[in-house]
Amino acid sequence: MITVEVRGDVEQALRFLKKKLQLDGIKKELKRREHYEKPSVKRRRKQAEAKRKLRKLVSRSVV
């Protein structure tokens, strides 16, 4: 559960909530679950994510 404290400015609280959802990955998860994903597509997506994550780790360790 994500709690956002509103101190007068509702727009600012909404922006904060959207940012928090994006950082937690909830927005991405909801978008992905909108439609059924075949197991083969799911497997390919997970493999691509793993490669991307590994590349990111390697590039950060070099720099």
Buried (B, 14 or more C-beta within 10 A) or exposed (E): EEEBEEEEEEEEBEEBBEEBBEEEEEBEEEEEEEEEEEEEEEEEEEEEEEEEEEEEEEEEEEE
